[in-house]
Amino acid sequence: MQVLDGLHRLRAARVRGDEKITARLVDGTESDAFVLAVEANVRHGLPLSLADRKRAAVQIIGTHPQWSDRRVASATGISAGTVADLRRHGGENGNEARIGRDGRIRPVDGSEGRKLAAELIRSDPGLSLRKVAKQVGISPETVRDVRGRLERGESPTPDGSRRLRAEPQPLRWAEPDFGRAADRDRLAVLERLKADPALRLTEAGRILLRMLAMHSLDGQEWGRILHGVPPHLCGVVAGFARDHVRVWGTFADHLENRATDLAAG
């Protein structure tokens, strides 16, 4: 009967003289309870610091070595790349297969899955990311990467740098999945950032706010823009979008490393 999240709310209820409260009971091991506590503290109004999240990730890797980097990252609020670095630094190579966020078991070496996904996409370009992912046993994001590589005439595996001989086939659109709850959370964070004098009163801060605002459109607006791209420019725009994903990912990693260095100093 250990409280994983809500100690202050429990204390407030006792001060009010409440005899009953609404609670969610979870039956599991101590390591599972630790994961739930970390997830709760990562998402509420006073989240854990980056250093705390990294320490939590290290502990979760130790108790759940079979979890994928993305699953650990989802629980701790850090990037999958940072989890992979922590795993390597700790000397933990993991098993040949790991459990992803969706509960599916996937091999660490996903080259074979990528090749199978490429075959499915070539045979039926209209298949959605989720359908291909379900049939092959890889994540939808991996399927998205494979599809992008085929559009650019590249090998479906990252280590295959040579261009394919066959011309990429035109791909039909799959309906996007934009979460309204995620939109609201992101916009709420953006409003708090706009109110911070450290950003709005400096030139670099204002540039950052404009960049964040540009990428914080709601799902409906993203859908309108998506369907407004001419078919003959889909590949070009997709390439630009993926380049920006990599830029933002590198930017996020630098920010996390800087925060860690400042905390350590």
N, C-alpha and C positions, 0 to 999 in steps of 0.2 A: 504493500500500500504506500509506495513512495510517490511523491508528487513530482512529475516530470516537467510540467509547465503550469504556471498559474499560482505560484506561492504567494505573491502579493494579493491576488484576487481572493485566495483562500483566507488570508489574514484579514482582508477588508470585510469579508462575509462574517467572520467571527466577531469582529468589532461591532458590526451592525446587529449582532445577536441572531444571525440566521442559523437555523437548525438543519437545513438541507440546502444542498447546492446541486447544480447540474454538472456532471462530470463524465468523461469518457474513460472507461477502464480498459487497460491493455494488458494482456497476458503474454509474457515473453521472458527471454533471458535478460540479464543485466546489460549485455552488449547491445541487444535490440532496444532496450530502454534508453541507452546512451544515444543511439542514432535518433530516436524520436525526440529526445530532449534537444539535440543539436539542431534538427530540422525546425523545431518550434522556435528556438532562439535565433535562428538565422533569418526568419521571416517576420518576426514581430517588430514593433516600433523602435526597440533598442537592440539592434542586431549585434552579434558577436563581432569583435575586431578581427581583422585579417589574420593576425597572429594566432588568435584563439581558434579560428576556423581551420587554419593549417594544422594546428595541434590536434584538433578533432579529427581531421582527415587522416592523419598519421595513425591515430588510435583505431579508426574504423578500418583502415587498410589492414591493421594487425588482427582485428577480430573478424573481419569479413574479407579475406584475401581473394575470395572468388567473385567479388563484386567488380564490375567494370569501372574504368576511370570516370565515365560519365555518370554512373549511378552514385559513386562517392561524391562527385562534384555537385550533383543535384541535392544531396543531403547536407552538404557543408557550405554551399554558396560560393565556391571557388570554381575556376575553370578546370576542364578535364586535363588540359595540358599541365597545369600546376599539380594536379593529382598524380599524373604520370611522372613528373619530376620528383615528387615526394616518394613515390614508389621506388624509383630507381635509386635515389639517395639512400633509401632504407635497405637496399639490397634485396627487395622483394620482387621477384620476377613474375609471381603468380602462376596459375595453372595454364594449360593449353587452351582452356575455355573459361569464360567469365559470364556472370549473370548481369544482364543489362537492366535499365530502369523499368522496362516492360515485363521483367521476369523471365525473359527468354534467355537461353544459354547460347552464347556465340563464341566461336574460336577467336583467340587473340590475333592470329594471322588470318585476316579476312580476305586474302587475295582470291581464294576459290569462290567465296560468296560474291565478290565483285564481278568475277568472270561470268557466273551464272546469271547475275542481275543484268549484265550487259547483253547476254543472249536473249533474255526475256524482253528487254527493251527493244532490241532490234526486231524481234519477231512480232511484237505488238506495241508500237510506240505510244498507244493510247492508255496503257496500264498506269494506274495511279502509283505514286511512291509507296503508299501503304500496302497495296496489293503485291507489288514486287517484293517489298521488304518481308511480308508475311510468307510468301512462297519460298524465298531464298533463305530466310533466317538471319537477315542483317537489319540494321536500323534504317528508317526512312531517310535520315540525313546522309547515310552512306550511299543509298540509292540515288539521292539528289546529286551527290558528287559524281557518281558513275555516269549519270545522265548528262551532266555538264561536260564531262570529259569526252563522251561520245559526240556531243554537239560540236566540240572543238577539234574532233578528229584525233583525240589522244587515246592512249591505252587506259582501260578502266581501272588499272592498279597504279598507285602513286609511283612505284618504282619503274614503271614502263614508260620511258620518256619518248620512244619513237612514235611517230604518227602512224595511224592505221591506214592501210591501203584503201579500204572501203570508205566511200563517202558517207557521212552521217545522215541518217534518215530524218526527215522532218518529224517533229514530235507534236502531238496534240496536247492541248492544255489540260492540266488537272486542277480541279477547284482548290483554291488555297484554304488553309485552316488557320484563321486568325481568331485568337481568343479574346472575347470582350472583357473578361475579368483581368487578363494580363494587360490589356489596353488601359483600363482604369488605374491599375497599380502603377504602370509606367508614367502615365500623365500626372498622377499624384506626386510621384517622386520628382518629376520635372518642375512642377509648381514650387516645391520646396527649394529646389536648386535655384530657381529664378529669384527667390526671395533672399538668397544668401548674398550679403554684401561682398564677400570675398570673390564672387564670380561676377555679379552684375556691375561692380564698380571698377573692374579691370578690363583692359582690351582683350587679353587672352581669354578671360572668363566669359565675356560677351560672345566671342567667336565660338567658344565651346557650347554655350547655351543655344546659339543659333543652329549649330550642327545637331545637337540633341533634339531640338524642336523639329528640325527637318525630318528626323528619323522616328518621330513619336506620333505619327499619324495613327488614327484609329483604324481598325480592321476594315471597315467599310470603304474608307478612302484608299487604303492599300489595294483593295479589290478593284476599285474604279481605275486606278493607275495601271494595275496589272493587265486588265482587259483593254486598256488604251494603247498598249505597245503594239505597233504594226507587226504582223507575223514575220516579215522579212528582217526585222531588227531584234527578234527575240534572243537569238544567240549572242549578238553583240552586247545588248543590255544585260543579259545574264552574266556575261564575262565581267562587265564592269561591277555588277552587284557582288559577285564572288570575290573580286579584288578588294572591294570595300569591306567585305566580311573579314578577310585576312588582315587588312589594315586595322580595323577596330579590335580584332583579337589581339594583335601585337600591342596596340595601345593599352588594352585592358591588362595584359601581362606586365607591361612596364609600370602601370599604375600600382598594381598589387605588389610588385617587387620594391617600388619606391616606398610604399606604405610600410612594408616589412623592414626596410633599411632604417626608416625614420623611427619606427618603434624600437628597433634594436639599439639605435644610437641614443 
